[in-house]
Amino acid sequence: MRILDGKKIAAEIKAELRDIIATNTTITPGLGIILVGNRPDSAVYVKMKKKACSEIGIANYDTYLPDDASQDTIIAAIEQMNNDPKIHGILVQLPMPPHIDEASVINHVAVGKDVDGFNAINIGNLALKRMNNLMVPCTPEGCIELLDRYSITIQGARVVILGRSNIVGMPLALLFLHRNATVSICHSKTVAIAEITRTADILVAACGQRHLIDRNYIKPGCVIIDVGINSVSDNTRKSGYRLEGDVNFSDVADICDAITPVPGGVGPMTIAMLMKHTVKLALLT
């Protein structure tokens, strides 16, 4: 069984980006981050993204808004970043407070600065396979990049994705289709899920249910990409919790061919793709 080490591959990608930035003296890539509210998990994610920016030479331009900020206030902050030439990519940290229409807010991010790939135009172009200068959602692209860097064959593979979210499941299915895989998507209304997942050469778990996938759900020799991030109370940790995936790692490790760990698998790849997109958008200006 191989471990698909996202932390290692992400470090390689960040080193490559650092070299690109160092050799291009005409522009400094800039990432604008908008954080609404005081969710501890969102604050941690923003801190990790800012750290990655610092490591490779991307400038940060941050806006922090209170939990009760109006939708108009958030949109105004986005428009200010849209019009700032120093900012090449805009990240609106999700989730936002429940009174905010996230889809509407996200679509105010200029397509040319949509570093997350969530704008409806980018998603539409992905569906139509218009890939030139396309921004793809970071987590799906990170999954594909991880498979490619470990030389795992996608063309002709049977792929099963658990989860159909606009952020992961749906765009990832499109990416696999564009790479000539045969794709099935399972969700909460799917009947006999295990019968479907056992056909997978590549199984992607992105359903947000801790340890849902055990050895009864997989075909021996398959590749598993675990996108799940679930917090579990753990008094032995300084943070008071540990992270576990949607896959029961210990139960499947002896029968799968390769698997991503949680943490250290898909998460670092998501941040690496965010950095890659920021640099790409800067170079396109």
VEXROFI-664936 format. One record per residue (C-alpha): y, z, x; residue in three letters. Coordinates in steps of 0.05 Angstrom, whole numbers, padded with zeros to 5 digits, always signed. Example, Ala and Ser with C-alpha at 12.3 -4.5 7.8 and 13.67 -1.06 7.14 Angstrom:
<nodes>
-00090+00156+00246ALA;-00021+00143+00273SER;
</nodes>
This chain:
<nodes>
+00000+00000+00000MET;+00068-00020+00026ARG;+00133+00017+00013ILE;+00190-00030-00004LEU;+00244+00008+00033ASP;+00309-00006-00001GLY;+00347+00042+00043LYS;+00325+00004+00105LYS;+00340-00065+00077ILE;+00408-00042+00050ALA;+00426-00018+00119ALA;+00409-00087+00147GLU;+00452-00121+00094ILE;+00511-00075+00107LYS;+00506-00089+00182ALA;+00508-00164+00167GLU;+00569-00154+00123LEU;+00603-00111+00176ARG;+00595-00169+00225ASP;+00625-00218+00175ILE;+00685-00174+00163ILE;+00695-00161+00237ALA;+00697-00235+00254THR;+00745-00253+00197ASN;+00813-00226+00217THR;+00853-00262+00163THR;+00832-00218+00104ILE;+00808-00147+00090THR;+00762-00145+00029PRO;+00787-00096-00023GLY;+00748-00061-00078LEU;+00783-00029-00137GLY;+00745+00027-00172ILE;+00763+00055-00240ILE;+00730+00121-00259LEU;+00742+00150-00328VAL;+00725+00222-00342GLY;+00689+00275-00300ASN;+00615+00260-00306ARG;+00582+00290-00244PRO;+00533+00233-00237ASP;+00588+00180-00241SER;+00629+00218-00189ALA;+00569+00218-00142VAL;+00557+00143-00152TYR;+00631+00128-00137VAL;+00628+00172-00075LYS;+00567+00133-00050MET;+00602+00066-00062LYS;+00665+00089-00027LYS;+00623+00112+00032LYS;+00589+00044+00037ALA;+00657+00010+00035CYS;+00681+00054+00093SER;+00619+00039+00134GLU;+00630-00037+00133ILE;+00706-00043+00130GLY;+00722-00054+00056ILE;+00787-00023+00033ALA;+00785+00021-00030ASN;+00837+00022-00085TYR;+00818+00075-00136ASP;+00843+00095-00204THR;+00819+00160-00236TYR;+00832+00170-00310LEU;+00818+00231-00355PRO;+00761+00234-00404ASP;+00809+00225-00463ASP;+00843+00163-00434ALA;+00855+00110-00487SER;+00823+00042-00484GLN;+00892+00011-00475ASP;+00905+00056-00415THR;+00840+00033-00382ILE;+00854-00040-00397ILE;+00924-00032-00367ALA;+00893-00004-00303ALA;+00846-00064-00300ILE;+00903-00113-00310GLU;+00942-00080-00254GLN;+00882-00091-00208MET;+00873-00162-00234ASN;+00944-00177-00209ASN;+00938-00141-00142ASP;+00923-00192-00087PRO;+00895-00138-00041LYS;+00839-00125-00091ILE;+00783-00177-00091HIS;+00732-00140-00134GLY;+00740-00092-00192ILE;+00687-00040-00210LEU;+00692-00002-00275VAL;+00643+00056-00268GLN;+00595+00062-00326LEU;+00582+00096-00372PRO;+00651+00109-00401MET;+00668+00161-00454PRO;+00638+00147-00524PRO;+00706+00129-00555HIS;+00712+00068-00509ILE;+00685-00001-00526ASP;+00653-00016-00458GLU;+00640-00090-00471ALA;+00712-00102-00490SER;+00738-00065-00430VAL;+00692-00100-00381ILE;+00713-00168-00406ASN;+00784-00153-00385HIS;+00762-00156-00313VAL;+00782-00224-00286ALA;+00722-00268-00274VAL;+00745-00280-00203GLY;+00743-00204-00190LYS;+00680-00187-00231ASP;+00643-00155-00174VAL;+00591-00125-00221ASP;+00575-00191-00255GLY;+00582-00161-00325PHE;+00636-00209-00352ASN;+00609-00252-00409ALA;+00627-00315-00370ILE;+00585-00294-00311ASN;+00527-00275-00355ILE;+00533-00341-00392GLY;+00533-00380-00327ASN;+00471-00341-00305LEU;+00436-00360-00369ALA;+00454-00433-00358LEU;+00434-00431-00285LYS;+00503-00447-00261ARG;+00494-00409-00196MET;+00553-00434-00154ASN;+00598-00375-00136ASN;+00565-00335-00191LEU;+00568-00259-00192MET;+00501-00232-00215VAL;+00493-00159-00238PRO;+00480-00119-00175CYS;+00415-00083-00192THR;+00377-00146-00213PRO;+00402-00184-00152GLU;+00382-00125-00109GLY;+00311-00127-00137CYS;+00304-00201-00120ILE;+00334-00191-00051GLU;+00285-00135-00036LEU;+00226-00179-00056LEU;+00252-00237-00014ASP;+00263-00194+00048ARG;+00191-00169+00044TYR;+00167-00241+00034SER;+00136-00227-00034ILE;+00123-00292-00072THR;+00161-00300-00137ILE;+00147-00373-00154GLN;+00086-00376-00199GLY;+00080-00300-00205ALA;+00069-00266-00272ARG;+00127-00217-00280VAL;+00132-00163-00332VAL;+00197-00125-00342ILE;+00200-00060-00380LEU;+00269-00056-00410GLY;+00318-00107-00439ARG;+00386-00079-00422SER;+00446-00124-00407ASN;+00453-00090-00340ILE;+00382-00097-00314VAL;+00326-00125-00357GLY;+00359-00187-00387MET;+00394-00214-00325PRO;+00333-00198-00282LEU;+00289-00238-00329ALA;+00336-00297-00320LEU;+00335-00291-00244LEU;+00259-00291-00244PHE;+00257-00351-00291LEU;+00304-00389-00245HIS;+00255-00374-00188ARG;+00198-00405-00228ASN;+00162-00341-00247ALA;+00129-00331-00315THR;+00166-00273-00348VAL;+00149-00224-00404SER;+00197-00170-00428ILE;+00171-00106-00460CYS;+00214-00058-00499HIS;+00210-00001-00549SER;+00185-00047-00605LYS;+00132-00081-00562THR;+00060-00072-00588VAL;+00005-00054-00538ALA;+00051-00052-00477ILE;-00005-00033-00428ALA;-00043-00096-00445GLU;+00017-00137-00424ILE;+00036-00097-00362THR;-00035-00103-00336ARG;-00025-00178-00329THR;+00034-00170-00281ALA;+00034-00192-00209ASP;+00103-00161-00206ILE;+00119-00103-00253LEU;+00191-00080-00261VAL;+00201-00012-00294ALA;+00272-00005-00321ALA;+00262+00034-00385CYS;+00291+00103-00367GLY;+00228+00143-00383GLN;+00202+00187-00327ARG;+00131+00172-00304HIS;+00117+00126-00364LEU;+00078+00079-00319ILE;+00013+00105-00290ASP;-00050+00071-00265ARG;-00070+00052-00336ASN;-00010+00004-00340TYR;-00020-00036-00277ILE;-00065-00089-00248LYS;-00095-00071-00180PRO;-00058-00106-00124GLY;+00008-00114-00162CYS;+00078-00104-00136VAL;+00120-00050-00171ILE;+00195-00047-00173ILE;+00217+00021-00201ASP;+00289+00018-00226VAL;+00284+00084-00263GLY;+00328+00143-00241ILE;+00310+00207-00278ASN;+00337+00276-00261SER;+00286+00333-00259VAL;+00306+00406-00250SER;+00286+00432-00182ASP;+00310+00500-00158ASN;+00285+00485-00088THR;+00340+00432-00079ARG;+00412+00448-00063LYS;+00433+00402-00120SER;+00387+00437-00169GLY;+00350+00373-00186TYR;+00309+00316-00157ARG;+00305+00243-00177LEU;+00241+00211-00202GLU;+00226+00141-00227GLY;+00196+00110-00288ASP;+00131+00102-00249VAL;+00084+00158-00231ASN;+00084+00141-00157PHE;+00026+00186-00136SER;-00019+00159-00191ASP;-00009+00085-00175VAL;+00001+00086-00099ALA;-00072+00075-00082ASP;-00081+00014-00126ILE;-00016-00026-00121CYS;+00000-00072-00063ASP;+00073-00051-00056ALA;+00122-00005-00091ILE;+00194+00018-00086THR;+00205+00093-00078PRO;+00253+00135-00120VAL;+00301+00151-00089PRO;+00309+00101-00032GLY;+00286+00038-00066GLY;+00329-00001-00115VAL;+00389+00046-00113GLY;+00412+00030-00042PRO;+00401-00044-00057MET;+00448-00041-00117THR;+00504-00013-00073ILE;+00489-00065-00019ALA;+00497-00121-00070MET;+00563-00091-00093LEU;+00587-00094-00021MET;+00561-00165-00013LYS;+00598-00188-00076HIS;+00663-00156-00053THR;+00660-00193+00013VAL;+00640-00258-00022LYS;+00699-00254-00070LEU;+00747-00239-00013ALA;+00723-00300+00025LEU;+00732-00343-00037LEU;+00806-00326-00044THR;
</nodes>
